[in-house]
Amino acid sequence: MAGLFSNSGFSGGIKISTLEFTQLRDIIYELFGIFLNDNRKYLMENRFSARITELKLKSFKEYIDFLKYDKNRNLELNKLADLITTNETSFFRDNPQLTAFTNESLMEIIEAKRKTGRRELRIWSAGCSSGEEPYTLSIIIHEILKAELPKWRIQITASDISSSVIAQAKKGEYTKYALKTTNAAIAKKYFTEKEAGIFKVKPEIKRLVRFDKINLNDLVALKKVPKSDVIFCRNVIIYFDKEMKKRVLRAFYDNLVDDGHLYVGHSESLHTITNTFKAKHHTGAISYRKV
């Protein structure tokens, strides 16, 4: 999940009252733990009006009743994830963080596991959007391990709340725009041009990644994620209130192996939320370590 409510898309349309906004906001919070501030009222109108019209409903009240009582409500609850998220990302996004991960966290983990002889590596990309982040991590691992890769058991768990972006990620097909921050040699090595301007991730990169639809507000689902050496959850927790942030970070803490590494977005901080992770400063980036 790269963000919430972009300004693009449907303009104008069905109006939402203050009561309707509060009711719909409460439904979204209960489902996903995402809290929408009052200043999101217009953007909620902007994003939801087209969907209400598509369902042949006439108002936000009818839509809220549909979410609560209709026999097909579960299908629409899934659709909510698409309506509230904006999935704009790219390969090799935020290079200082990825450099810190590659040269410090990943190398430290690899060296430690080589010494024990237990060549297993598990990474969780939580809020993976359309797949650019987990595939980037797979490329980095291929670049580091090279011919040694077959000796390792590696799994990158990639999760998001949106069924549609998970389906898109599994296809592994991207426009040139998604590769805008990718080194040309890397792009040539790990992608094939399927047609003009459409690039497909090579099978060996896809092989390390397993996609799942997971709601970070579903503690039962979070407990099923395999124990991780590293968790990436970038540009996600910024949209949670403090209590939800604490719940998610507790789940991450429980999921990580001892001394495991956590990367959040460059504008996100755990400073006032939890003291169970120790910050480490890198050039242009911060990572966190389970303590």
C-alpha positions, -999 to 999 in steps of 0.1 A, spaced: 0 0 0 18 31 -12 -7 57 -1 -43 68 4 -67 88 -17 -49 105 -45 -66 136 -60 -69 119 -94 -100 101 -107 -137 109 -105 -145 145 -98 -177 159 -82 -207 135 -79 -226 123 -48 -222 144 -17 -215 129 17 -230 143 50 -209 146 81 -228 117 97 -223 95 66 -186 104 65 -183 93 102 -201 61 96 -181 51 65 -148 62 83 -157 39 112 -163 9 89 -129 15 72 -112 18 106 -128 -14 119 -118 -33 88 -83 -20 81 -72 1 111 -69 31 87 -82 63 102 -93 91 79 -91 126 92 -120 151 87 -101 168 59 -106 136 38 -143 142 34 -141 157 -1 -116 131 -12 -140 104 0 -167 119 -21 -142 120 -50 -133 84 -48 -166 67 -38 -191 85 -59 -183 66 -91 -185 33 -72 -219 42 -57 -232 50 -92 -217 18 -106 -237 -2 -79 -269 18 -90 -272 33 -56 -282 69 -51 -265 81 -19 -238 74 6 -265 63 31 -276 36 6 -240 26 2 -234 23 39 -265 2 43 -253 -20 15 -220 -25 33 -238 -34 65 -267 -55 54 -265 -67 17 -260 -104 11 -231 -94 -13 -215 -72 13 -183 -93 17 -174 -88 -20 -178 -50 -16 -158 -50 16 -130 -64 -4 -135 -36 -30 -131 -10 -2 -94 -17 0 -90 -6 -37 -111 25 -30 -90 38 -1 -55 30 -14 -34 46 -41 -7 22 -54 20 44 -69 54 30 -65 85 19 -85 114 -5 -85 144 4 -64 124 32 -46 143 51 -19 177 40 -28 195 50 4 173 25 24 180 -2 -1 217 5 0 216 2 38 197 -30 35 220 -45 9 254 -35 23 246 -38 60 215 -58 71 215 -83 43 253 -89 43 253 -93 81 225 -119 79 241 -138 51 275 -140 69 259 -151 101 239 -179 83 269 -190 63 287 -196 96 259 -217 111 254 -236 78 216 -228 79 212 -210 47 176 -198 51 164 -163 45 129 -150 50 117 -114 42 83 -99 46 72 -71 23 41 -58 42 20 -35 21 37 -46 -11 13 -28 -35 17 -40 -71 49 -59 -64 78 -36 -72 93 -38 -37 94 -76 -32 107 -81 -67 134 -54 -60 144 -74 -29 146 -106 -50 168 -89 -76 191 -76 -48 194 -111 -33 202 -125 -68 229 -99 -72 245 -106 -38 243 -144 -38 249 -151 -75 259 -187 -81 255 -195 -44 217 -189 -46 207 -225 -52 222 -235 -19 198 -212 -1 161 -215 9 147 -181 4 111 -168 7 99 -133 3 63 -130 16 46 -101 -1 12 -89 13 -13 -62 7 -50 -56 16 -60 -52 -20 -70 -82 -41 -65 -63 -74 -30 -52 -67 -20 -87 -56 -33 -100 -89 -14 -73 -107 18 -81 -88 15 -118 -95 15 -110 -133 48 -92 -129 43 -69 -158 52 -32 -156 54 -1 -177 87 17 -183 76 43 -157 79 16 -129 115 12 -139 124 49 -138 147 44 -108 162 11 -120 198 8 -133 197 1 -171 219 -30 -167 197 -44 -140 166 -38 -160 181 -56 -190 193 -85 -168 161 -92 -149 133 -81 -172 121 -91 -207 102 -66 -229 70 -84 -236 57 -57 -260 65 -20 -266 68 -4 -232 57 -34 -212 84 -52 -191 80 -86 -175 99 -98 -144 119 -129 -152 108 -162 -137 138 -166 -114 130 -133 -97 93 -142 -93 103 -176 -79 114 -162 -46 82 -142 -39 49 -155 -25 20 -131 -26 -8 -131 -1 -38 -109 6 -32 -99 43 -49 -72 63 -26 -57 89 -56 -53 112 -61 -91 112 -39 -104 140 -48 -140 132 -36 -136 96 -4 -119 108 5 -148 130 5 -171 100 33 -152 82 66 -172 85 91 -158 109 111 -131 92 148 -120 92 137 -87 78 104 -68 75 98 -40 50 67 -19 58 73 14 40 47 42 37 20 22 54 19 29 92 18 66 86 -19 61 78 -27 44 111 -36 60 144 -13 55 174 -31 25 188 -32 7 154 5 15 149 12 -2 183 -7 -33 173 10 -37 140 45 -31 155 38 -57 182 29 -81 154 61 -73 136 81 -77 168 66 -111 173 72 -121 137 108 -111 136 136 -135 146 159 -123 174 179 -93 162 156 -91 132 156 -59 110 127 -36 103 125 -9 76 97 17 75 92 46 52 118 74 53 91 98 67 80 74 94 94 70 129 89 46 158 103 71 183 70 79 201 53 46 195 75 17 208 108 11 226 111 -25 214 131 -16 184 165 1 183 171 27 156 203 25 135 214 54 114 228 49 79 237 74 52 204 89 43 183 62 60 173 46 93 166 10 100 153 -7 132 165 -37 151 144 -60 174 158 -57 209 
